[in-house]
Amino acid sequence: MSLITDANALAMIRAEWSAVVKVREHMRKLMTGPVGSIADGALHSVVYNLPLLLAFNVLERALRALKRQRQIPGSSEQLGDLLDMFQGDPSWLEWSVLRDGERRCHAIVHSGELFSGVECLADIEAVEEQLGAWEILEPGRP
């Protein structure tokens, strides 16, 4: 059973995650190319920053739904604050990995910093694994 019990919130989170998967896969296809092409250049190392932001937006939506569900007081709806709020929850697989990924997202949005595809894909995978552990993702689908 999913950690999120609100059917509408769960459907929205699942739909948004589906978009993350589509964008990630589209980027992979665009970046597959011969040596010396755009796929082999600097663009390849930064192209996954967009799906990273989308993935962490889905995580933020899930944590907001969980906060409402558990009726936790407080007005903060920012991802970093939500992660900190749930830090001690035993359902986390790798809280610190996700917190580091959130910091990268913050740096992208607020400082224009860009991260390598390797870092971004690892962070996206960490979000996917966490959502899977919470049984938020539909069974049999990423």
N, CA, C and O atoms as a MOPAC input file, in Angstrom:
PM7 MOZYME 1SCF
protein

 N      0.84800 1    -1.18400 1     0.00000 1
 C      0.00000 1     0.00000 1     0.00000 1
 C      0.88900 1     1.24200 1     0.00000 1
 O      1.91300 1     1.30100 1     0.68100 1
 N      0.47100 1     2.21200 1    -0.77400 1
 C      1.24300 1     3.43900 1    -0.91000 1
 C      1.28400 1     4.22700 1     0.40200 1
 O      0.33000 1     4.22700 1     1.18000 1
 N      2.40300 1     4.88900 1     0.61800 1
 C      2.54700 1     5.76600 1     1.77800 1
 C      1.56000 1     6.93000 1     1.68600 1
 O      1.08700 1     7.42700 1     2.70900 1
 N      1.25100 1     7.36200 1     0.46800 1
 C      0.28800 1     8.44700 1     0.23600 1
 C     -1.08400 1     7.81200 1     0.03900 1
 O     -1.27400 1     7.00400 1    -0.87000 1
 N     -2.03700 1     8.17600 1     0.89000 1
 C     -3.36200 1     7.56600 1     0.82800 1
 C     -4.37400 1     8.41600 1     0.06200 1
 O     -5.42800 1     7.90700 1    -0.31900 1
 N     -4.08700 1     9.67500 1    -0.17000 1
 C     -4.98300 1    10.54500 1    -0.92500 1
 C     -4.90100 1    10.15100 1    -2.40100 1
 O     -3.87700 1    10.35600 1    -3.05300 1
 N     -5.98900 1     9.58600 1    -2.91500 1
 C     -5.99300 1     9.05600 1    -4.28300 1
 C     -5.70900 1    10.13500 1    -5.32100 1
 O     -5.00600 1     9.87400 1    -6.29700 1
 N     -6.23900 1    11.33800 1    -5.13000 1
 C     -5.99600 1    12.41700 1    -6.08700 1
 C     -4.53300 1    12.84700 1    -6.07600 1
 O     -3.93000 1    13.03800 1    -7.13200 1
 N     -3.97000 1    12.99700 1    -4.89600 1
 C     -2.55500 1    13.37500 1    -4.78900 1
 C     -1.67500 1    12.29400 1    -5.38900 1
 O     -0.70600 1    12.59300 1    -6.08700 1
 N     -2.00700 1    11.04300 1    -5.12000 1
 C     -1.23100 1     9.92500 1    -5.64600 1
 C     -1.28600 1     9.89700 1    -7.17400 1
 O     -0.26500 1     9.66700 1    -7.82200 1
 N     -2.45100 1    10.12600 1    -7.74800 1
 C     -2.58500 1    10.14100 1    -9.20800 1
 C     -1.75700 1    11.27500 1    -9.81100 1
 O     -1.11500 1    11.08700 1   -10.84500 1
 N     -1.76500 1    12.44100 1    -9.18200 1
 C     -0.99100 1    13.57900 1    -9.68000 1
 C      0.51000 1    13.28800 1    -9.60200 1
 O      1.25100 1    13.58200 1   -10.54100 1
 N      0.95100 1    12.71800 1    -8.50000 1
 C      2.36400 1    12.38700 1    -8.33100 1
 C      2.78700 1    11.36100 1    -9.38400 1
 O      3.85000 1    11.48900 1    -9.99300 1
 N      1.96100 1    10.35800 1    -9.59100 1
 C      2.28200 1     9.33500 1   -10.58900 1
 C      2.34300 1     9.92800 1   -11.99500 1
 O      3.22200 1     9.57100 1   -12.78000 1
 N      1.41900 1    10.82800 1   -12.31700 1
 C      1.42600 1    11.46200 1   -13.63800 1
 C      2.67900 1    12.31200 1   -13.82100 1
 O      3.29000 1    12.30100 1   -14.89000 1
 N      3.05900 1    13.04200 1   -12.78700 1
 C      4.25400 1    13.86900 1   -12.87200 1
 C      5.50900 1    13.00300 1   -12.98400 1
 O      6.44100 1    13.35400 1   -13.70800 1
 N      5.54000 1    11.86900 1   -12.27000 1
 C      6.71000 1    10.99900 1   -12.38300 1
 C      6.80200 1    10.42500 1   -13.79500 1
 O      7.89900 1    10.27400 1   -14.33200 1
 N      5.67900 1    10.11000 1   -14.38600 1
 C      5.66400 1     9.61500 1   -15.75700 1
 C      6.31400 1    10.63500 1   -16.69300 1
 O      7.03900 1    10.25900 1   -17.61400 1
 N      6.05700 1    11.91100 1   -16.46000 1
 C      6.68400 1    12.96800 1   -17.26400 1
 C      8.19600 1    12.99900 1   -17.04600 1
 O      8.95400 1    13.20600 1   -17.99300 1
 N      8.63500 1    12.79600 1   -15.81300 1
 C     10.07500 1    12.75300 1   -15.52100 1
 C     10.73000 1    11.63900 1   -16.33800 1
 O     11.77100 1    11.84100 1   -16.96400 1
 N     10.11200 1    10.47800 1   -16.32100 1
 C     10.65800 1     9.32900 1   -17.04100 1
 C     10.72800 1     9.62900 1   -18.54000 1
 O     11.72400 1     9.31600 1   -19.19200 1
 N      9.67800 1    10.22800 1   -19.07900 1
 C      9.65700 1    10.55600 1   -20.50600 1
 C     10.76000 1    11.55200 1   -20.86800 1
 O     11.46200 1    11.36600 1   -21.86200 1
 N     10.91200 1    12.59600 1   -20.07200 1
 C     11.95100 1    13.59300 1   -20.35500 1
 C     13.33300 1    12.97200 1   -20.23300 1
 O     14.19200 1    13.21000 1   -21.08200 1
 N     13.56200 1    12.18000 1   -19.19200 1
 C     14.86000 1    11.52400 1   -19.00800 1
 C     15.18600 1    10.64100 1   -20.20800 1
 O     16.30200 1    10.67900 1   -20.72500 1
 N     14.22400 1     9.85300 1   -20.64700 1
 C     14.45700 1     8.96000 1   -21.77800 1
 C     14.64000 1     9.73700 1   -23.07600 1
 O     15.44900 1     9.35700 1   -23.92300 1
 N     13.89600 1    10.81600 1   -23.23200 1
 C     14.06400 1    11.65700 1   -24.42000 1
 C     15.47300 1    12.24700 1   -24.45100 1
 O     16.10100 1    12.29300 1   -25.50900 1
 N     15.96700 1    12.69300 1   -23.31700 1
 C     17.32000 1    13.23700 1   -23.23900 1
 C     18.34400 1    12.15700 1   -23.57900 1
 O     19.31800 1    12.42100 1   -24.28400 1
 N     18.12500 1    10.95100 1   -23.08300 1
 C     19.04700 1     9.85000 1   -23.39500 1
 C     19.11200 1     9.60700 1   -24.89800 1
 O     20.19100 1     9.40800 1   -25.45600 1
 N     17.94600 1     9.62500 1   -25.55200 1
 C     17.91800 1     9.40600 1   -27.00000 1
 C     18.61700 1    10.54700 1   -27.73800 1
 O     19.35800 1    10.31500 1   -28.69300 1
 N     18.37900 1    11.76500 1   -27.29500 1
 C     19.03000 1    12.90600 1   -27.94000 1
 C     20.54000 1    12.87000 1   -27.77600 1
 O     21.27900 1    13.31600 1   -28.65400 1
 N     20.99000 1    12.34000 1   -26.65500 1
 C     22.41800 1    12.36500 1   -26.36400 1
 C     23.16100 1    11.14000 1   -26.88700 1
 O     24.37400 1    11.02400 1   -26.70900 1
 N     22.44400 1    10.23400 1   -27.52600 1
 C     23.10200 1     9.08100 1   -28.12400 1
 C     23.55100 1     9.48000 1   -29.52300 1
 O     22.73300 1     9.76400 1   -30.39800 1
 N     24.83100 1     9.49600 1   -29.71300 1
 C     25.34700 1     9.89900 1   -31.01100 1
 C     26.79900 1     9.53500 1   -31.14900 1
 O     27.41900 1     9.03300 1   -30.21200 1
 N     27.34300 1     9.78900 1   -32.32500 1
 C     28.73500 1     9.42100 1   -32.57700 1
 C     29.72400 1    10.28500 1   -31.80400 1
 O     29.40100 1    11.38700 1   -31.36100 1
 N     30.93600 1     9.75700 1   -31.65500 1
 C     32.01000 1    10.51200 1   -31.02300 1
 C     32.23400 1    11.77300 1   -31.84000 1
 O     32.29400 1    11.71800 1   -33.06800 1
 N     32.35700 1    12.90500 1   -31.16900 1
 C     32.57300 1    14.17200 1   -31.84800 1
 C     31.29300 1    14.94100 1   -32.10900 1
 O     31.34800 1    16.08200 1   -32.56800 1
 N     30.13700 1    14.34500 1   -31.82800 1
 C     28.86200 1    15.03400 1   -32.03400 1
 C     28.51100 1    15.83900 1   -30.78400 1
 O     29.25200 1    15.84400 1   -29.80100 1
 N     27.37100 1    16.51600 1   -30.84400 1
 C     26.89000 1    17.25200 1   -29.67100 1
 C     26.75700 1    16.29800 1   -28.49200 1
 O     27.01000 1    16.67000 1   -27.34600 1
 N     26.36100 1    15.07200 1   -28.78400 1
 C     26.18100 1    14.08200 1   -27.71600 1
 C     27.49100 1    13.77300 1   -27.01000 1
 O     27.48700 1    13.29400 1   -25.87600 1
 N     28.59500 1    14.03900 1   -27.66100 1
 C     29.90200 1    13.75800 1   -27.07800 1
 C     30.51300 1    14.98800 1   -26.40900 1
 O     31.58300 1    14.89500 1   -25.80800 1
 N     29.84800 1    16.13200 1   -26.50500 1
 C     30.41600 1    17.38100 1   -26.00800 1
 C     29.91800 1    17.78100 1   -24.63900 1
 O     29.37200 1    16.97300 1   -23.88700 1
 N     30.12200 1    19.05000 1   -24.33500 1
 C     29.77700 1    19.60400 1   -23.02300 1
 C     28.28100 1    19.53200 1   -22.74500 1
 O     27.86800 1    19.36800 1   -21.59800 1
 N     27.47500 1    19.65400 1   -23.78600 1
 C     26.03100 1    19.58800 1   -23.59500 1
 C     25.62600 1    18.27100 1   -22.93400 1
 O     24.71800 1    18.23900 1   -22.10400 1
 N     26.29400 1    17.20600 1   -23.30000 1
 C     25.97500 1    15.89200 1   -22.74400 1
 C     26.08000 1    15.89100 1   -21.21800 1
 O     25.31100 1    15.21000 1   -20.54100 1
 N     27.01900 1    16.64500 1   -20.68800 1
 C     27.23000 1    16.59600 1   -19.24300 1
 C     26.22900 1    17.43000 1   -18.45600 1
 O     26.15200 1    17.30200 1   -17.23400 1
 N     25.45600 1    18.28700 1   -19.13200 1
 C     24.52800 1    19.14000 1   -18.38500 1
 C     23.06200 1    18.93700 1   -18.75700 1
 O     22.18100 1    19.52400 1   -18.13000 1
 N     22.79400 1    18.12500 1   -19.75300 1
 C     21.44600 1    17.99400 1   -20.27500 1
 C     20.47000 1    17.38400 1   -19.26700 1
 O     19.26200 1    17.58200 1   -19.39200 1
 N     20.95700 1    16.66300 1   -18.29400 1
 C     20.07600 1    15.99800 1   -17.33500 1
 C     19.68300 1    16.87700 1   -16.15200 1
 O     19.01400 1    16.40500 1   -15.23400 1
 N     20.08500 1    18.14500 1   -16.15900 1
 C     19.69400 1    19.03700 1   -15.07900 1
 C     18.18900 1    19.28200 1   -15.07100 1
 O     17.59600 1    19.40200 1   -13.99900 1
 N     17.55200 1    19.36000 1   -16.25100 1
 C     16.10000 1    19.55600 1   -16.31200 1
 C     15.34400 1    18.37500 1   -15.70700 1
 O     14.50800 1    18.58800 1   -14.82800 1
 N     15.60300 1    17.13500 1   -16.14200 1
 C     14.87300 1    16.04400 1   -15.48700 1
 C     15.17900 1    15.92000 1   -13.99200 1
 O     14.34500 1    15.43100 1   -13.22900 1
 N     16.36900 1    16.35900 1   -13.57000 1
 C     16.67700 1    16.37200 1   -12.13800 1
 C     15.70700 1    17.29400 1   -11.40500 1
 O     15.14600 1    16.91900 1   -10.37500 1
 N     15.51300 1    18.49000 1   -11.93100 1
 C     14.57700 1    19.42900 1   -11.30100 1
 C     13.16500 1    18.85300 1   -11.28000 1
 O     12.45600 1    18.97700 1   -10.28100 1
 N     12.76200 1    18.23200 1   -12.36400 1
 C     11.42200 1    17.63400 1   -12.42400 1
 C     11.26700 1    16.51100 1   -11.39700 1
 O     10.23000 1    16.40800 1   -10.74100 1
 N     12.28900 1    15.67500 1   -11.25600 1
 C     12.23000 1    14.56900 1   -10.29900 1
 C     12.07900 1    15.07500 1    -8.87200 1
 O     11.27700 1    14.54600 1    -8.10300 1
 N     12.84600 1    16.09300 1    -8.52100 1
 C     12.76100 1    16.60700 1    -7.15700 1
 C     11.47300 1    17.38200 1    -6.92400 1
 O     11.02800 1    17.51400 1    -5.78400 1
 N     10.87000 1    17.89700 1    -7.99300 1
 C      9.55700 1    18.52000 1    -7.86400 1
 C      8.51900 1    17.46100 1    -7.48400 1
 O      7.62200 1    17.72400 1    -6.68300 1
 N      8.64500 1    16.27400 1    -8.06000 1
 C      7.74400 1    15.17300 1    -7.71600 1
 C      7.95000 1    14.75300 1    -6.25600 1
 O      6.98500 1    14.51100 1    -5.53100 1
 N      9.20700 1    14.66900 1    -5.83800 1
 C      9.48200 1    14.33800 1    -4.43300 1
 C      8.87600 1    15.38700 1    -3.50600 1
 O      8.30300 1    15.04600 1    -2.47200 1
 N      9.00000 1    16.64600 1    -3.86800 1
 C      8.41700 1    17.72600 1    -3.06600 1
 C      6.90100 1    17.56800 1    -2.97300 1
 O      6.32400 1    17.72700 1    -1.89700 1
 N      6.25700 1    17.25500 1    -4.09800 1
 C      4.80400 1    17.06000 1    -4.10000 1
 C      4.42100 1    15.89400 1    -3.18100 1
 O      3.43100 1    15.97200 1    -2.45400 1
 N      5.20200 1    14.82500 1    -3.21800 1
 C      4.92400 1    13.67100 1    -2.35800 1
 C      5.06300 1    14.03900 1    -0.88500 1
 O      4.24100 1    13.63500 1    -0.06300 1
 N      6.09600 1    14.80000 1    -0.55200 1
 C      6.29400 1    15.18800 1     0.84500 1
 C      5.22000 1    16.17100 1     1.30800 1
 O      4.80800 1    16.13600 1     2.46800 1
 N      4.76900 1    17.03500 1     0.42200 1
 C      3.66200 1    17.93400 1     0.78600 1
 C      2.40100 1    17.12700 1     1.08300 1
 O      1.69600 1    17.40000 1     2.05500 1
 N      2.12100 1    16.13100 1     0.24000 1
 C      0.94500 1    15.28100 1     0.46400 1
 C      1.07600 1    14.52900 1     1.78300 1
 O      0.10500 1    14.40100 1     2.52800 1
 N      2.27400 1    14.03400 1     2.07000 1
 C      2.50700 1    13.31400 1     3.32000 1
 C      2.33800 1    14.23900 1     4.52700 1
 O      1.79600 1    13.83600 1     5.55500 1
 N      2.80100 1    15.46400 1     4.39500 1
 C      2.64500 1    16.44400 1     5.48000 1
 C      1.16000 1    16.69900 1     5.75500 1
 O      0.73800 1    16.73400 1     6.91100 1
 N      0.37300 1    16.87600 1     4.69500 1
 C     -1.07100 1    17.08300 1     4.86700 1
 C     -1.71600 1    15.84800 1     5.47900 1
 O     -2.53500 1    15.95000 1     6.39200 1
 N     -1.34400 1    14.69500 1     4.97300 1
 C     -1.91800 1    13.42800 1     5.43300 1
 C     -1.65900 1    13.21600 1     6.92200 1
 O     -2.55000 1    12.78500 1     7.65400 1
 N     -0.46100 1    13.51400 1     7.36300 1
 C     -0.09600 1    13.32600 1     8.77400 1
 C     -0.46700 1    14.53100 1     9.63300 1
 O     -0.23800 1    14.53500 1    10.84300 1
 N     -1.03300 1    15.53600 1     9.01100 1
 C     -1.48700 1    16.75400 1     9.69100 1
 C     -0.37100 1    17.38700 1    10.51200 1
 O     -0.55300 1    17.73500 1    11.67900 1
 N      0.77100 1    17.52600 1     9.88300 1
 C      1.92700 1    18.13700 1    10.54300 1
 C      1.80100 1    19.64800 1    10.42300 1
 O      1.66600 1    20.17200 1     9.31800 1
 N      1.84400 1    20.35400 1    11.54900 1
 C      1.70100 1    21.80900 1    11.48600 1
 C      2.94200 1    22.47100 1    10.87500 1
 O      4.02100 1    21.88300 1    10.80400 1
 N      2.74500 1    23.68400 1    10.45000 1
 C      3.84200 1    24.45700 1     9.87100 1
 C      3.48400 1    24.90700 1     8.48100 1
 O      2.76800 1    24.22400 1     7.74800 1
 N      3.99200 1    26.06500 1     8.13000 1
 C      3.63200 1    26.64700 1     6.83900 1
 C      4.65600 1    26.35300 1     5.74600 1
 O      4.38800 1    26.60800 1     4.57200 1
 N      5.79300 1    25.83600 1     6.10000 1
 C      6.83800 1    25.64100 1     5.11100 1
 C      6.47600 1    24.53100 1     4.12400 1
 O      6.09800 1    23.42600 1     4.51300 1
 N      6.60400 1    24.85700 1     2.84500 1
 C      6.32600 1    23.90400 1     1.78400 1
 C      7.54100 1    23.72600 1     0.88200 1
 O      7.44200 1    23.08900 1    -0.16700 1
 N      8.68700 1    24.28000 1     1.27600 1
 C      9.90600 1    24.16200 1     0.48300 1
 C     10.49800 1    22.76600 1     0.65100 1
 O     10.44700 1    22.17800 1     1.73100 1
 N     11.06300 1    22.25000 1    -0.44100 1
 C     11.57400 1    20.88500 1    -0.42200 1
 C     12.61500 1    20.65900 1     0.67400 1
 O     12.54600 1    19.66200 1     1.39300 1
 N     13.56700 1    21.56300 1     0.80800 1
 C     14.59900 1    21.39100 1     1.83300 1
 C     14.00600 1    21.30300 1     3.22800 1
 O     14.40800 1    20.46700 1     4.03700 1
 N     13.04200 1    22.17900 1     3.50000 1
 C     12.38600 1    22.15800 1     4.81100 1
 C     11.58000 1    20.87400 1     5.00900 1
 O     11.56800 1    20.30900 1     6.10200 1
 N     10.90900 1    20.41600 1     3.95300 1
 C     10.13900 1    19.18100 1     4.04900 1
 C     11.05500 1    17.98100 1     4.28900 1
 O     10.74900 1    17.11000 1     5.10300 1
 N     12.17600 1    17.94400 1     3.57700 1
 C     13.14200 1    16.86100 1     3.81000 1
 C     13.62200 1    16.86700 1     5.25700 1
 O     13.70500 1    15.81800 1     5.89600 1
 N     13.93500 1    18.04200 1     5.76200 1
 C     14.39600 1    18.14800 1     7.15000 1
 C     13.30400 1    17.73800 1     8.13200 1
 O     13.57700 1    17.11600 1     9.15800 1
 N     12.06500 1    18.09400 1     7.80500 1
 C     10.92600 1    17.77700 1     8.66900 1
 C     10.75500 1    16.26400 1     8.83400 1
 O     10.38400 1    15.78700 1     9.90700 1
 N     11.02700 1    15.51900 1     7.76400 1
 C     10.83000 1    14.07000 1     7.77200 1
 C     12.13200 1    13.29700 1     7.92300 1
 O     12.16300 1    12.08900 1     7.68600 1
 N     13.19500 1    13.96900 1     8.30900 1
 C     14.51900 1    13.33500 1     8.35000 1
 C     14.54300 1    12.04100 1     9.16100 1
 O     15.15800 1    11.06900 1     8.72200 1
 N     13.91900 1    11.99300 1    10.28700 1
 C     13.98600 1    10.81600 1    11.15000 1
 C     13.02500 1     9.70100 1    10.77800 1
 O     13.00700 1     8.66300 1    11.43900 1
 N     12.22600 1     9.88900 1     9.73900 1
 C     11.24600 1     8.88000 1     9.34600 1
 C     11.96200 1     7.60000 1     8.92100 1
 O     12.88600 1     7.65200 1     8.10800 1
 N     11.55200 1     6.46400 1     9.45400 1
 C     12.25000 1     5.20800 1     9.14200 1
 C     12.04400 1     4.71000 1     7.70500 1
 O     12.68900 1     3.74700 1     7.29100 1
 N     11.16700 1     5.34500 1     6.95200 1
 C     10.89500 1     4.87300 1     5.59200 1
 C     11.91400 1     5.36700 1     4.56300 1
 O     11.86300 1     4.96000 1     3.40200 1
 N     12.83500 1     6.23700 1     4.97500 1
 C     13.85100 1     6.72600 1     4.04400 1
 C     14.83600 1     5.62600 1     3.69400 1
 O     15.24900 1     4.85000 1     4.55600 1
 N     15.21000 1     5.56200 1     2.42800 1
 C     16.28000 1     4.66500 1     1.99900 1
 C     17.62700 1     5.35400 1     2.18400 1
 O     18.52500 1     4.81800 1     2.83400 1
 N     17.75800 1     6.54100 1     1.61000 1
 C     19.01800 1     7.30300 1     1.65200 1
 C     18.68600 1     8.78900 1     1.80200 1
 O     18.82900 1     9.55300 1     0.84700 1
 N     18.24900 1     9.19700 1     2.97600 1
 C     17.84400 1    10.58200 1     3.18400 1
 C     18.95800 1    11.54700 1     2.79400 1
 O     18.69500 1    12.53700 1     2.11200 1
 N     20.18400 1    11.28600 1     3.20600 1
 C     21.28500 1    12.22800 1     2.95100 1
 C     21.57600 1    12.36300 1     1.46300 1
 O     21.95900 1    13.44300 1     1.01500 1
 N     21.40700 1    11.30200 1     0.68800 1
 C     21.60900 1    11.37300 1    -0.76600 1
 C     20.55900 1    12.30000 1    -1.37900 1
 O     20.87300 1    13.12400 1    -2.23900 1
 N     19.32600 1    12.16000 1    -0.93400 1
 C     18.25600 1    13.01600 1    -1.44500 1
 C     18.44300 1    14.46800 1    -0.99600 1
 O     18.15100 1    15.39700 1    -1.74800 1
 N     18.92700 1    14.65400 1     0.22000 1
 C     19.16900 1    16.02500 1     0.69600 1
 C     20.27100 1    16.67300 1    -0.12600 1
 O     20.17400 1    17.85500 1    -0.45400 1
 N     21.31300 1    15.92900 1    -0.46600 1
 C     22.37700 1    16.46300 1    -1.32400 1
 C     21.83200 1    16.79700 1    -2.70700 1
 O     22.20000 1    17.81700 1    -3.29000 1
 N     20.96300 1    15.94700 1    -3.23100 1
 C     20.33600 1    16.22400 1    -4.52800 1
 C     19.48700 1    17.47100 1    -4.48200 1
 O     19.46600 1    18.24900 1    -5.43500 1
 N     18.78500 1    17.66700 1    -3.37600 1
 C     17.97700 1    18.89000 1    -3.21500 1
 C     18.87800 1    20.11300 1    -3.23400 1
 O     18.51500 1    21.13700 1    -3.81300 1
 N     20.03800 1    20.02300 1    -2.61600 1
 C     20.97800 1    21.14700 1    -2.62500 1
 C     21.45700 1    21.44900 1    -4.04000 1
 O     21.63700 1    22.61300 1    -4.40000 1
 N     21.66400 1    20.40600 1    -4.84300 1
 C     22.04200 1    20.62100 1    -6.24100 1
 C     20.91100 1    21.31400 1    -6.99300 1
 O     21.15900 1    22.22800 1    -7.77900 1
 N     19.68800 1    20.89300 1    -6.76300 1
 C     18.53900 1    21.55300 1    -7.41100 1
 C     18.48300 1    23.02500 1    -7.02200 1
 O     18.25400 1    23.89100 1    -7.86600 1
 N     18.68900 1    23.29500 1    -5.76700 1
 C     18.68500 1    24.67500 1    -5.28500 1
 C     19.77100 1    25.48500 1    -5.99800 1
 O     19.53600 1    26.62900 1    -6.38700 1
 N     20.93800 1    24.90600 1    -6.16600 1
 C     22.03800 1    25.60200 1    -6.84500 1
 C     21.71900 1    25.84200 1    -8.32200 1
 O     22.09600 1    26.87600 1    -8.87300 1
 N     21.03800 1    24.91200 1    -8.95700 1
 C     20.63900 1    25.09700 1   -10.35600 1
 C     19.67500 1    26.27000 1   -10.45900 1
 O     19.86300 1    27.17300 1   -11.27500 1
 N     18.65100 1    26.24800 1    -9.63000 1
 C     17.59300 1    27.25100 1    -9.71000 1
 C     18.07000 1    28.63000 1    -9.28200 1
 O     17.72400 1    29.62600 1    -9.91900 1
 N     18.85700 1    28.70500 1    -8.21600 1
 C     19.19000 1    30.00900 1    -7.64200 1
 C     20.55200 1    30.55400 1    -8.05600 1
 O     20.78300 1    31.75900 1    -7.95600 1
 N     21.44600 1    29.70700 1    -8.51100 1
 C     22.78400 1    30.17200 1    -8.88100 1
 C     23.13100 1    29.87600 1   -10.33500 1
 O     24.17200 1    30.31200 1   -10.82700 1
 N     22.27600 1    29.14800 1   -11.01300 1
 C     22.55700 1    28.79400 1   -12.38800 1
 C     23.66700 1    27.76700 1   -12.54000 1
 O     24.21100 1    27.57600 1   -13.62800 1
 N     23.99200 1    27.11600 1   -11.44900 1
 C     25.03100 1    26.09000 1   -11.49100 1
 C     24.47100 1    24.86100 1   -12.20300 1
 O     23.29600 1    24.52900 1   -12.04100 1
 N     25.30400 1    24.18900 1   -12.98800 1
 C     24.88700 1    22.98900 1   -13.68700 1
 C     25.74500 1    21.81800 1   -13.24500 1
 O     26.92200 1    21.98000 1   -12.92500 1
 N     25.14100 1    20.63600 1   -13.23100 1
 C     25.81900 1    19.45100 1   -12.73500 1
 C     25.92600 1    18.41200 1   -13.84000 1
 O     25.18100 1    18.44100 1   -14.82000 1
 N     26.85700 1    17.50400 1   -13.66400 1
 C     27.12000 1    16.48800 1   -14.67800 1
 C     25.94500 1    15.53300 1   -14.80600 1
 O     25.14200 1    15.37000 1   -13.88700 1
 N     25.87200 1    14.91000 1   -15.97000 1
 C     24.84500 1    13.90800 1   -16.19500 1
 C     24.93000 1    12.76200 1   -15.20600 1
 O     23.90800 1    12.21900 1   -14.78700 1
 N     26.14200 1    12.39400 1   -14.83500 1
 C     26.32700 1    11.29900 1   -13.88600 1
 C     25.67700 1    11.64700 1   -12.54800 1
 O     24.95100 1    10.83300 1   -11.97900 1
 N     25.93700 1    12.85300 1   -12.04700 1
 C     25.33900 1    13.27500 1   -10.77200 1
 C     23.82500 1    13.34600 1   -10.87500 1
 O     23.10600 1    12.85300 1   -10.00600 1
 N     23.34700 1    13.96700 1   -11.95100 1
 C     21.90500 1    14.13700 1   -12.11900 1
 C     21.18400 1    12.79700 1   -12.21400 1
 O     20.16200 1    12.58800 1   -11.56100 1
 N     21.71800 1    11.89700 1   -13.02500 1
 C     21.07700 1    10.59400 1   -13.17600 1
 C     21.08000 1     9.80300 1   -11.87400 1
 O     20.12400 1     9.08700 1   -11.57700 1
 N     22.14600 1     9.92800 1   -11.10100 1
 C     22.19400 1     9.24800 1    -9.79600 1
 C     21.13400 1     9.82300 1    -8.85500 1
 O     20.47100 1     9.07900 1    -8.13200 1
 N     20.97700 1    11.14700 1    -8.86600 1
 C     19.96400 1    11.77200 1    -8.00900 1
 C     18.55800 1    11.39800 1    -8.45200 1
 O     17.69200 1    11.13800 1    -7.61700 1
 N     18.32400 1    11.36900 1    -9.76600 1
 C     17.00800 1    10.96900 1   -10.27800 1
 C     16.71000 1     9.53300 1    -9.86700 1
 O     15.59400 1     9.21700 1    -9.45500 1
 N     17.69500 1     8.68300 1    -9.97900 1
 C     17.52200 1     7.28300 1    -9.57300 1
 C     17.21100 1     7.18000 1    -8.08000 1
 O     16.39600 1     6.35200 1    -7.67400 1
 N     17.85000 1     8.00900 1    -7.26500 1
 C     17.58800 1     7.98900 1    -5.81800 1
 C     16.14300 1     8.38600 1    -5.53000 1
 O     15.49700 1     7.79500 1    -4.66400 1
 N     15.63400 1     9.38100 1    -6.24900 1
 C     14.22900 1     9.78000 1    -6.07700 1
 C     13.32000 1     8.63100 1    -6.50900 1
 O     12.35200 1     8.30200 1    -5.82200 1
 N     13.63900 1     8.02600 1    -7.65000 1
 C     12.82500 1     6.92200 1    -8.16100 1
 C     12.80000 1     5.75800 1    -7.16700 1
 O     11.74400 1     5.17600 1    -6.91500 1
 N     13.94500 1     5.42600 1    -6.61300 1
 C     14.00300 1     4.34200 1    -5.62800 1
 C     13.18500 1     4.67900 1    -4.38600 1
 O     12.49600 1     3.81600 1    -3.84100 1
 N     13.26000 1     5.93900 1    -3.93500 1
 C     12.50800 1     6.32800 1    -2.74600 1
 C     11.00600 1     6.27000 1    -3.01200 1
 O     10.24900 1     5.74700 1    -2.19500 1
 N     10.58000 1     6.80000 1    -4.14100 1
 C      9.15500 1     6.74800 1    -4.47900 1
 C      8.68800 1     5.30200 1    -4.61100 1
 O      7.56700 1     4.96600 1    -4.22700 1
 N      9.55500 1     4.44800 1    -5.15500 1
 C      9.22200 1     3.02700 1    -5.24600 1
 C      9.10400 1     2.38200 1    -3.87800 1
 O      8.19900 1     1.58200 1    -3.64100 1
 N     10.01500 1     2.72700 1    -2.97500 1
 C      9.97600 1     2.17900 1    -1.61600 1
 C      8.70900 1     2.60400 1    -0.88600 1
 O      8.17700 1     1.85800 1    -0.06400 1
 N      8.23400 1     3.79500 1    -1.18600 1
 C      6.99800 1     4.28500 1    -0.59100 1
 C      5.76400 1     3.75200 1    -1.32800 1
 O      4.63200 1     4.08100 1    -0.97200 1
 N      5.98900 1     2.93700 1    -2.34600 1
 C      4.92500 1     2.37300 1    -3.17200 1
 C      4.05700 1     3.45600 1    -3.80100 1
 O      2.84500 1     3.29900 1    -3.95000 1
 N      4.70400 1     4.55200 1    -4.16300 1
 C      4.01000 1     5.64400 1    -4.83800 1
 C      3.95900 1     5.37800 1    -6.33500 1
 O      2.96600 1     5.69900 1    -6.98900 1
 N      5.00700 1     4.80300 1    -6.87600 1
 C      5.02800 1     4.49400 1    -8.29700 1
 C      4.14400 1     3.29800 1    -8.56300 1
 O      4.03500 1     2.39400 1    -7.73500 1
 N      3.51400 1     3.29900 1    -9.72100 1
 C      2.63600 1     2.18400 1   -10.06900 1
 C      3.47000 1     0.90900 1   -10.23400 1
 O      4.54600 1     0.94200 1   -10.83100 1
 N      2.97700 1    -0.20200 1    -9.71100 1
 C      3.71900 1    -1.45900 1    -9.83200 1
 C      3.97600 1    -1.80100 1   -11.30400 1
 O      3.08800 1    -1.70300 1   -12.15100 1
 N      5.20900 1    -2.20200 1   -11.57500 1
 C      5.57800 1    -2.58800 1   -12.92200 1
 C      5.92100 1    -1.43700 1   -13.83700 1
 O      6.25800 1    -1.64800 1   -15.00200 1
 N      5.83900 1    -0.21300 1   -13.32500 1
 C      6.16900 1     0.96000 1   -14.12200 1
 C      7.18700 1     1.78500 1   -13.36700 1
 O      7.14900 1     1.86100 1   -12.13900 1
 N      8.11100 1     2.41400 1   -14.11100 1
 C      9.09800 1     3.27200 1   -13.45000 1
 C      8.44500 1     4.51400 1   -12.91600 1
 O      9.11800 1     5.36000 1   -12.32500 1

